[in-house]
């Protein structure tokens, strides 16, 4: 019995039936980054076994690509290897990594990255900005995991039931995960531009306004995620309404930097743009939450 009153009849699904296999011939894919992108695509698409083959001995370059992939993608391990082939298998049970747990983890990581970036901008700590940039990989791998699980759920209804989640919730988690990943990219952008400004002298008033805007956008991000877990559409609406204040402040900062040197104005401009985009992405999360919560309400 489904939630809409219909009956769903499926054959007994064995673990072997859930196996999906794909093979890549490296003879036809010599480019290193192209092969990596194909591996990531196969992972996100939900393939459980990935075979990498070659008509000749597999090169060191291919081994390096496979090593990079297995170190980044969660659950991927080499289970068989010969001179001309490498077999990767997914060893992660999707049920062991619920969507909400992954979203919380992504939020905590990006929140910590942003807080450290703000601190690095204030204290001119280049080592801290470098650490923030390195942490972006953790966000990517978690987003890939969410995307992978979402695609698997679309193919296997029984998995959604085992994870105690609806397709609507899975879709919402995927959308929010993608937005968080983009916010992480903007945090990295702020860190990179902060690194270039370490030795620059910036007007104290501009620094104060940037710190204020950063804290505002961080607050919007935190509130949007909290609204999702609490299913709070009122707070989501308040978050959306607050984005306009951040946009006004960012516009003010952009006007202030017109008197700065070209290189400084350019880097600060990129930072302000990312701060504003983080606020706007938080608005997107809040809008997604409102749509999700209203869509989950029972019909009368």
N, C-alpha and C positions, 0 to 999 in steps of 0.2 A: 504494500500500500504506500503510495507516494503522498506528499503533502497536499497535492491538488485533488486527491481522491482517486486517481487512476491506479491501475495495477501494472507493475513492471515485471516482466518475465524474462530472465536471462539464463543462459546455460551455466552450469557450474564452472567457475573460473579457477583454473589451477595456476600455480605459480609459473609453470612452464609457458602458459598461454600469454603471460604478461611480458615475456621476453621479446625484445625488439632488437634486431641486429642490423648494423650498417657497416659497410666496408669502404675504406678509402685507399686507393692505389696511389702511393706517393710518386710513382713514375709519372703519373698524369698531374700531380700537384707538387711541383718542385718548390714553389714559393713558400717560405717559412711562415709568414703571417697568414697567408691564405689557408694553409693547412690548419693553423691554430684556430682561425675563425670557423672553419668547417667542423672542427672538433667541438668547439663551444656550441655551434648550432645543433649538432647531433645530441649533445648533452641536454640542452634546453628543450629540444623536441621530444625528449623522453626515451631515447634509445638506451637500452640496458647493457648492450655489448657493442663495443666499437672495435673493429679490426682494421689495423693499418698494415698494408702489404706493399711489397716492392718486387719487381722482377729481378733485382740485384740485391746485394747486401744493403740493409738499411743504413743510411748515412748518419753521421754524428749530429748533423743538423736536425734530422727528424727526431732523434733521441732527445735532443734538447727541447724541441717543441712539445713532445709527449711529457717530458719532465715538468715543463712549465704548466701544462694543462692539468696534470694530476695534482700539482701543488696548489692550484687555484680552484679547480672544481671540487666541490664537496662530494665525497663518496666514490670517486673514480680511482681505481687501482689497476696496476698491470698484473694480470693473472697468468699470462703465458707470453713467452718471447722466444723467437728463433732469429736466425740471421736475416730472414726475409719477411718477418711478420711480428707484430706486437698486438696483443689482445687486451683491451681494457674492459673492465666490468664494474657496474655500479653496485657497490656493497652497502648502500644506505637504504634502510627501510623508510619510505616516505612518512609512515605513521609516526616514526620516532622524532620527526621534526615538524610539529604543527605550525601552521601559517602564523598564528598570533605570536608564538615564541620567536620566530624569525624576524617578524616586524619589530618586536620589542628590542631585539638584539641590534637590528639596523638603526633604530632610533637612538639607542644608547651610544653606539659607535659614532654616528654623525654628530650627535649632541656634544660628545667629548671632543671630537675633531674641531667643531666650531668654537667651543669654549677655549680650546688651546690656541686656535688661530687668533681669536680676539686678544688673548693674553700675549701672544707673540707680537702682535701689532703694537700693543701698548708698551711692551718691554724691549722690543727689537731683538727678539730671541730667534736667530736663524735656525738653530738646531731644532727648535720646537716646530718651526714651519716644515722642515724636512721630515720630521716624524709624522706630522699630519698628512703629508703627501703620500707617504708609504702606507698609511692605514687605509687609503682609498681602495686598495685591493680587497680588503675584508668586506667592504660594502658590495663590490662587484660580485664576489663569489656568493654572497647571501642572496642577492637579487637573482642571480642565475638559478639558484636553488628554488626560489619561489616560482620563477617562470617555468622551470622544469616540472615542479609538482602540479602547477596549474594545467599544463599541457597533458600530463598523465591523467589528471582527474577528468579532463574533457573526454578522454578515450575510455576511461573505466569508471562507471558510476559507482561501483562497489567500493572503490577507494575513498570516495567522498563520504560514504556512509561509515567506513571504518575510522576515518579521521573526524567523524561527527561534525561535518561541515557541509553547507549547501554550495551549489555552484555559484550562487550570487555572492556569497561570502568569499569564496576562492577568487572570483573575478575582482572583487573590491580589494582584496589583499594584494593581488598582482598589480593593480593600478597604483596603489599606495606605495608598494615596493619600488616600482619604476620611478615614482616621483621622489622618493627618498634617495634613490641612487643618483638622480640628477641634482638634488640638493647637495649631496656629497661632492659631486663634480664642481659645483660652484664654491664650496668650502675650500677645495683644493686650489681653485683659481684665486681665491682671496689669499691663501697661504703663499702661492707662487709670487703674486704681486707684492705681498708683504715682504718677501725675501729680497726683492729688488729695491725696496725702499729702506732697508736697514740703515744704510749710511746717509740717507737723505734727510734734510731738515724740512719738516713740514710745520706749517702754522699750527699752533696748539689748539686754536679754535676748531680747525678742521679735524684734528685728531679726536677732540672731544665729541664732535658731531658724528664722526664715523663710529666711535665706540657706542654712542647712544643708539645709532641706527642698527648696529650689529646686535646689540642686546634686544632691541625691539623685534628684529626678524627672528632671532633665536627664540624669543618668547612666543611669537606666532607659530613657529614650527612645533614647539613643545605643546602648545594648546591644541593645535590641530590633531596631533597624534593622541593626546589624552582624550579628545572628543571621540575619536574612533573607538578606543577601548571602552569608553563609558557609554557609547552610543548617544552622545549628548548633542542634539541638533541645535539647541539654544546656544551653547558655547561655540559651536561651529559657525553659527550666524554672526556672533559677536566677533569672532576671529576674522571673518570675511570683511566686516565693517571696519576693522582696525587697520587693514592693509593700506587704506587711503592715507592714513597719517604717516606711515612709513614712506610711501611714495612721495609725499610732500617734502619730507625731511631729506630724502635722497636728491630731490630736485634742488633743494637749498644748497646741499653740499656741492653739487655739480656747478652751481653758480659761483660758489666760494673758490673753487680750484682754478677758475679762469685766470687768476693772478699768479698761479704757480708756474714753475718752469715746465717746459713741454713734456719731458720724460716723467717728471713727478705727477703732473696733471693726468697723463695717460694712465699710469699705474693706479693712481687713486680713483680715476674714473672707472677702470675695470673693477676695482674693489666695490665701489658704490653700486655698479650695475649688478654684481653678483649678490650683494646684500638685498637689493630690491627684488631680484629674481627669487631668492629664497623665501621672501615674504609672499610673493605671488604664487609660488609653488605650494606654500602652506595654505593659501586660499584654495588652490585646486584640491588639496587633501580635504579641506573642510567641506567643499562642495560635493566631493565624492562621498563623504560621510553622510551628509544630508540625504543624498540620493539613495544611498544604501539603507539607511535606517527607515526612511519612508517606504522604500520598496519591500522591506522585511515585515512591515506592519500587516496584521491580518485584515483581510477584506471584510467589510460589513454588509 
